[in-house]
Amino acid sequence: MPLHMRFEAGDLLRCRFGISPLWETHQCLYTLLRPERHGYHLPWLRRRRDALAGLDLTALSLLMPGGGYHPDFLCPPPEGPLESFADELARVRATDTAVARRELARSLACTPGAAGSPEGRAMLADPAGAVRELTGLLERAWHLLLAPEWPRLRALLEADVAFHARRLADGGLERLFAGLHPSLEWAHDTLTIRRRNDHTRALGGQGLMLVPSVFAWPDVIGGFDPPWQATVVYPARGIGGLWAGPGTENAQALVRLLGPNRAALLASLTEPASTTALAARHGLAPSSVSAHLSVLRAAGLLTSRRQSHQVLYERTPLGMALVGGGNEHRTQKKREVYSSAHE
């Protein structure tokens, strides 16, 4: 049963993208509680194994029913293109007690026995205390699990926004929505998301916030009833190569051929990225990254193009073959087939 999001003329002018570190934190915790979502993220889980031991997810697990309602106040839609985690968390801490209790009760009701458990009863008896406990957990999770990885994640999310902004410019909303996720369909001024619950939301001139997410995979998340901003959270492109580098043998050969920094830059360009993003990802000075990228481009391994105020670099077919051999080429072909199927 679908979710229908109905657009008016004003909504068409207010479709925008946002990147949310709070959403990534919330979704990474949801991933921890759902082994079927580990897939692409196993390297990250292994790296953060020690940090995970310090997190008690019992209370949060009661509020994350599979296919049920998650409290909106815990992960409100971002208010801008890129808020800081601290600003987003401050909005959660400021949640009205009545709103918190209502949404906690609705979420707990989705899991049999959750409302009557000791943790559930405590949350309903003291919703203000529950907000403090849950925001404290989100803050600890951010610092332990995501903050060390944020430059890498942010670069991928920004590259995704740039890609879909080009699709919007080239083909309008129909082409944009067709490429976000297979379960999205745009027709007759309505965005439809195929899911289990049947619901209609009139956007009423507020427009739509589109939020790419590393940890939302494989789902698309949509909805939010007023007064929340209507939002669609979708899996970002390129997560398949986010945590993995080239194979050991191939990586060593690439380093011998190009040198460590150029090899690392070429290997990390699984998605288009800017000099600034690559510098943050690799801990290098932007001037050094710019010089390395110029050499790689002159060798025919990269191409560059201007997108708004920045220049984005991506691999050529020769660069793809050099990094990953046949596997990388097949990965690119899969991307092309997927894109063609949804255009």
C-alpha positions, 0 to 999 in steps of 0.5 A: 500500500502506497504513500502519496505525497501530493504537490501544489504549484508552490511545492514544485518550487520548494523541493530541496536537498539536505544532509543530516548528521543526526539522521545518519546517527539514527539510521546507523543505530537502526542498522546495528539492530537489524543484521539484515542491513549490515551488508555494505557496512560490515567493514565499518562495524568491524572498525567500531566494534570496541565503541559498540560495547559502550552503547546500551540500545535497549530503550532505543530498540523499543522505538525502532519497530520493523515497518512501524512508527519511529518517533519523529522528534528523534530525527526531525527533518533537517532545516537547511542544506547541512546543519551541524550535529549539535544544532540538530540535537539541540532541536531534539532536546527542546521537544515539547513533553506532550509531543514526546509522550504522544510519539513515544506511545505511538511507537511503543504500540507498534511492538507487542509488549513494549509499552508494558516493559519496564523501559516502556513504562519509564518512558511514558511516565517521564517523557522529559526524562526519556528525551534526555536519555535518548538524546544522550544516547544519540550524542554518544553514538555520534562521537563514538561511531560516526564523527571519526567517519564524517568527512568520508560520509559527508563527501559521499552525500555531497557527491550524491546531491550534486549528481541528483541536482544535475538530473533535476536540471536535465529532466525535471522532477520526473527524472529526479525521482526516477533515479532516487529509488525503485519504489518511487514514482512520479505522476500527475503531481504526486510522488508515490512511495510503495510501502506497507502503509496506505497514507496521503499527505498534501504538502500544502506549499511547504515543498519536499526535503530530500535527504540522502543517507548512507545507512538508510539502505536498502529502504526509502523513508518518507512521510512526516505528518504536519507540523513536520516538513515532508521528507524523503530519505533515500539511500545515497549512491556509492555506498558499495565502495564507501568502506572498501578499498582496492584489494591488497595485491592490487592496492600495492601495485597501484602504490608502486605505480602512482605513489601512495597519495595519488593511488589513494585519491584514485582508489577513493573516487568511487563517486565524483568528488571535489578537491576540498572533499578529497582533502578532508577525506585523506587528511591532505592539504587542498593544494597537494590534492589539486596537484595530484589530481592534475597529474592523474587527469593529464594521465587520462585517469580522471575527468573533471567538470564544474558543478555550481561553485566547485569542480568535481573529479571522477574516474575515466574508464581507464582509471576504473580499470586501473583501480579495480580491473574487471570488477570495477568495470562491471560495477560501473556497468551495473550503475549504467543499467540501473540508471537506464532502467529508471530513466 
